[in-house]
């Protein structure tokens, strides 16, 4: 992948932009995340993290969505930009 850094959304830092490559989620939660815009190829920006790191606010498809650690550790992507 040309030296791109692959990481879980949970491990990204505030200001990072991540291109989703894989969702390791099944069932209703997978359908819900896909409907919200968490699809392979989408760019997700990390906006805020709570003091304890859970949940985390992400921007995808011009919408802000908070995900818990349980979901954000199951979404992988490549780091495309960082602050």
Secondary structure, DSSP 4 states (H G I P E B T S, - for coil): -TTPPEEEGGGPPTT-EEEEEEE---HHHHHHHHHHT--TT-EEEEEEE-TTS-SEEEEETTEEEEE-HHHHTTEEEEEEE--
